[in-house]
Amino acid sequence: MDLENQSIIKAKEENKKYFAELLPNGDSKKQLLARSRYLLYKSREKWTESQNERANDL
């Protein structure tokens, strides 16, 4: 997450637009980590399809 944050800051300083590398499910690495934390609160049987995909990506 720090690497992506640094890249965003650097792009802003250079007046460029930052485009994150997307994973096969359409999330950036930062989004994957942020959205995957909810996996810890649910049992595996109650995961949605997208949560199951995120768990596999991790």
MARKE-596953 format. One record per residue: residue number from 1; residue in three letters; x, y, z of N, C-alpha, C in turn. Coordinates in nm, 2 decimals. Example, Ala and Ser with C-alpha at 12.3 -4.5 7.8 and 13.67 -1.06 7.14 Angstrom:
REM residues 2
PT   i  aa    n.X    n.Y    n.Z   ca.X   ca.Y   ca.Z    c.X    c.Y    c.Z
PT   1 ala   1.32  -0.57   0.78   1.23  -0.45   0.78   1.32  -0.33   0.78
PT   2 ser   1.28  -0.22   0.71   1.37  -0.11   0.71   1.29   0.00   0.79
END
This chain:
REM residues 58
PT   i  aa    n.X    n.Y    n.Z   ca.X   ca.Y   ca.Z    c.X    c.Y    c.Z
PT   1 met   0.08  -0.12   0.00   0.00   0.00   0.00   0.09   0.12   0.00
PT   2 asp   0.20   0.12   0.07   0.29   0.24   0.08   0.34   0.27  -0.06
PT   3 leu   0.38   0.16  -0.13   0.44   0.18  -0.27   0.34   0.25  -0.36
PT   4 glu   0.21   0.21  -0.35   0.11   0.27  -0.44   0.08   0.41  -0.39
PT   5 asn   0.08   0.44  -0.26   0.06   0.58  -0.21   0.17   0.67  -0.26
PT   6 gln   0.30   0.62  -0.26   0.41   0.70  -0.30   0.40   0.72  -0.45
PT   7 ser   0.36   0.63  -0.53   0.34   0.65  -0.67   0.23   0.75  -0.70
PT   8 ile   0.13   0.75  -0.62   0.02   0.85  -0.64   0.07   0.99  -0.61
PT   9 ile   0.15   1.00  -0.50   0.21   1.13  -0.47   0.30   1.18  -0.57
PT  10 lys   0.39   1.09  -0.62   0.48   1.13  -0.73   0.41   1.18  -0.85
PT  11 ala   0.31   1.11  -0.89   0.23   1.15  -1.01   0.17   1.28  -0.99
PT  12 lys   0.12   1.31  -0.87   0.06   1.44  -0.85   0.17   1.55  -0.86
PT  13 glu   0.28   1.53  -0.80   0.39   1.62  -0.81   0.43   1.65  -0.95
PT  14 glu   0.42   1.56  -1.04   0.46   1.57  -1.18   0.35   1.61  -1.27
PT  15 asn   0.23   1.64  -1.21   0.11   1.68  -1.28   0.07   1.57  -1.38
PT  16 lys   0.08   1.45  -1.34   0.04   1.33  -1.42  -0.07   1.26  -1.35
PT  17 lys  -0.14   1.18  -1.43  -0.25   1.10  -1.37  -0.19   0.96  -1.34
PT  18 tyr  -0.22   0.91  -1.22  -0.17   0.78  -1.18  -0.28   0.67  -1.22
PT  19 phe  -0.23   0.56  -1.28  -0.31   0.45  -1.31  -0.25   0.33  -1.24
PT  20 ala  -0.33   0.27  -1.15  -0.28   0.16  -1.07  -0.29   0.03  -1.16
PT  21 glu  -0.20  -0.06  -1.13  -0.20  -0.19  -1.19  -0.32  -0.27  -1.14
PT  22 leu  -0.40  -0.32  -1.23  -0.52  -0.39  -1.19  -0.50  -0.54  -1.20
PT  23 leu  -0.55  -0.61  -1.10  -0.55  -0.75  -1.09  -0.66  -0.81  -1.18
PT  24 pro  -0.67  -0.94  -1.20  -0.77  -1.00  -1.28  -0.91  -0.97  -1.24
PT  25 asn  -0.93  -0.95  -1.11  -1.07  -0.92  -1.06  -1.11  -0.77  -1.08
PT  26 gly  -1.02  -0.69  -1.12  -1.04  -0.55  -1.14  -1.00  -0.46  -1.03
PT  27 asp  -0.95  -0.52  -0.92  -0.90  -0.44  -0.81  -0.75  -0.41  -0.82
PT  28 ser  -0.71  -0.29  -0.77  -0.57  -0.27  -0.75  -0.52  -0.34  -0.63
PT  29 lys  -0.39  -0.35  -0.61  -0.34  -0.42  -0.49  -0.39  -0.35  -0.36
PT  30 lys  -0.40  -0.22  -0.36  -0.44  -0.14  -0.25  -0.59  -0.18  -0.22
PT  31 gln  -0.67  -0.18  -0.32  -0.81  -0.21  -0.31  -0.83  -0.36  -0.26
PT  32 leu  -0.75  -0.45  -0.31  -0.76  -0.59  -0.27  -0.74  -0.60  -0.12
PT  33 leu  -0.63  -0.53  -0.07  -0.61  -0.54   0.07  -0.72  -0.48   0.16
PT  34 ala  -0.77  -0.36   0.11  -0.87  -0.29   0.19  -1.00  -0.37   0.19
PT  35 arg  -1.04  -0.43   0.08  -1.16  -0.50   0.07  -1.15  -0.64   0.13
PT  36 ser  -1.03  -0.70   0.14  -1.02  -0.83   0.19  -1.02  -0.84   0.35
PT  37 arg  -1.01  -0.73   0.41  -1.02  -0.73   0.56  -1.15  -0.79   0.61
PT  38 tyr  -1.26  -0.77   0.53  -1.39  -0.82   0.58  -1.40  -0.97   0.57
PT  39 leu  -1.30  -1.04   0.51  -1.30  -1.18   0.50  -1.27  -1.24   0.64
PT  40 leu  -1.20  -1.16   0.73  -1.17  -1.20   0.86  -1.29  -1.21   0.95
PT  41 tyr  -1.40  -1.13   0.92  -1.52  -1.12   1.00  -1.62  -1.22   0.97
PT  42 lys  -1.61  -1.29   0.86  -1.71  -1.39   0.82  -1.65  -1.53   0.81
PT  43 ser  -1.73  -1.63   0.83  -1.68  -1.77   0.81  -1.68  -1.79   0.66
PT  44 arg  -1.59  -1.88   0.62  -1.57  -1.90   0.47  -1.70  -1.94   0.40
PT  45 glu  -1.79  -2.01   0.47  -1.91  -2.05   0.41  -2.00  -1.93   0.37
PT  46 lys  -1.99  -1.82   0.44  -2.07  -1.70   0.42  -2.01  -1.60   0.32
PT  47 trp  -1.89  -1.63   0.27  -1.83  -1.54   0.17  -1.91  -1.52   0.04
PT  48 thr  -1.91  -1.40  -0.01  -1.97  -1.39  -0.15  -1.87  -1.44  -0.25
PT  49 glu  -1.92  -1.44  -0.37  -1.83  -1.49  -0.48  -1.71  -1.39  -0.50
PT  50 ser  -1.73  -1.26  -0.49  -1.62  -1.17  -0.50  -1.52  -1.18  -0.39
PT  51 gln  -1.57  -1.21  -0.27  -1.49  -1.23  -0.15  -1.41  -1.36  -0.17
PT  52 asn  -1.47  -1.46  -0.22  -1.39  -1.58  -0.25  -1.28  -1.56  -0.35
PT  53 glu  -1.31  -1.48  -0.45  -1.21  -1.45  -0.55  -1.09  -1.37  -0.49
PT  54 arg  -1.13  -1.28  -0.41  -1.02  -1.20  -0.34  -0.93  -1.29  -0.25
PT  55 ala  -1.00  -1.38  -0.18  -0.92  -1.47  -0.09  -0.82  -1.55  -0.18
PT  56 asn  -0.87  -1.60  -0.29  -0.78  -1.67  -0.38  -0.67  -1.59  -0.44
PT  57 asp  -0.69  -1.46  -0.46  -0.59  -1.37  -0.51  -0.48  -1.34  -0.41
PT  58 leu  -0.53  -1.34  -0.28  -0.43  -1.31  -0.18  -0.34  -1.43  -0.16
END
